[in-house]
Amino acid sequence: MAKAWILAGATATGKTATANELARRTGSILVSADSMLVYKGMNIGTAKPTVEELEGIDFRGADLVAPNEPFSTGKWLDAVRAAFVDAEQQNRTVIVAGGTGLYISALIKGIDVPGAEDAALRNRLNTEYAAGGIEALWQYFSSIPEVLNAMPDKDNPRRVIRMIEVLEAKGVDGARKFAEQLASEAKKDASIQPVIAGLWAEPELLRVRIEKRAREMFSNGLIDEVKSLRDQYPNFSSTAGSGIGYQEALDALDGKCSIEEAIERTIIRTRQLAKRQRTWFRHQNNVKWVSAPNTAIEVCRVADKIMEVWNEYGPTEVKV
């Protein structure tokens, strides 16, 4: 079975710089587990690593599809599988780093089905989750809360999305049976859950970092990037255009808000995302937390700590 060193954490905790340092030290293939980096041309608003930052690094999992193409967790697994094949053939290791919990959990635990039975429904649910968080998905169970409460991990959007699909296809009885199945599987998984490393920053520090990043994105040309993307991809706003920063930039271009209002909304949505990510990793994974670097100089120190975690617990078995 394939194995990987995994580095998780919320947005703006310094994962990119830390992962790059680790990849250079170990000669590993670095795989992105970020659902926004998969889109070609979406660079500024996703904080995609630059060519200079990735110098000497074999980087995978980014620039996989055009911004007007649908994408899924299953497609991401298919896309990064080659990294593990190459690593085995070249006697190298793989580092997986990112903040998209769906990707990391799918890598560790697999996905419930080999793809959505209704691709349109899956894409719509993923979009709703990205926009409104887990609470938006819970609304599907407002009339049958007992089904949702029967799930052992109702904070897990991957599982809740699958539950909604079962509900749509097989009705309430089918959803109840699926919840029972998940509860049974959870008991088996609890004793063998692997350890992964995570970067942690205190909420107040993260708030400052998020605001700084959002303002830099707009000052570095996010509006121009979005205008170019929309000119190139007429359906851009229907898919990736709902991403944080991109929807706000589109609204500013259309005169629905000022640039300052777009920045403020981006900050708010990014903080909400970071909160969801922190909650996800606390509840869904066995994470050994390391304090995030405060400066570029501290990246090496943090990388040392991450290596200590990985060396103590070993790599994680993954399903690719």
C-alpha positions, 0 to 999 in steps of 0.5 A: 500500500502507498504511504505519504507524509501528511501536513494539514492545517487551516489557510494562512498557517504557513503550510506552503513555505513549510511544505516546500522546505520539507520537500527540499530537505527530503527530495520528496514529491510534493502533492497539493491537497487544496481544492482551489489550486486545481484550477488553471489561471487562478493564481493570485486568489488561491495563493498558488506557489510561484515558480520561484517558490517551487524551484527544485521541487516536484510539485503535483496536484495543481493546474489540473482543470480549466476554471469552467470545468467540474471537478471532484474529490474522486478526480483529484485522487485520480490525478495525484495517483501518478505521484505515488507510482513515480515515488515508488519507481524512483524510491522517493517519498510523497508529502501531501500538504493542504487544507482541503479536509475532503481530499486528505480524508479521501486519501486516508480513508477512501471515498464511499463510492467510486464517484457520484451517482449524480454528478450534477448533484455532487457538484451542487452540494460541493458548491453549497458546502464551499459557500455556506459550510457544513450548516448549509448541508445540514439544512437537507435534514431539517425535517428528519434531524434523527437521521443526521444525528445518527451519523457518527461524524455529522461534521464531516462534509464528505459523509454528509454529502454522501448521505444527501445523495443516498437520501435523494436516491433511496429516501429516508429509510435508505439514509437511516441504513447508511447512517447505521453503516457509518456508525459501525465503520466508525467503531472499527476506524477509531482504534486504527486512525493514523497520525498526521502533522498539522500547523496551528495558529491562534485564532487572533494571529490567524485573523491578522494573517488572513486580512494581510493576505486578502489585501495583498491579493487585491493589491497584487492584481486579483481584479485583473486576474479575474477579468482575464479569466472571465474573458477567457472562460465565459462560464467561469463564474458558474464554477470556480468563480464562487471561490473565496476572493473570486466571487468578490472580485467578480462582484466588484467588476460588475459594480455590485460592490466597491473594491474595499467591500470586496476585500472585507467580504473576502476577509470574512469568508476566509476567516469562516473557512479557516474556522471550518478547517480547524474544526474539521481537522480536530474532529476528523483526524488524529493530528499532532499540532505544531505551532505555525511559523510567525516569520520566514526565519521560523520555517526551518524550526517548524519543519524540524518539529514536523519531521519529529512528528513524522519520524515518531509516528511514521508515514500514513497509509493512503488509498490511491 
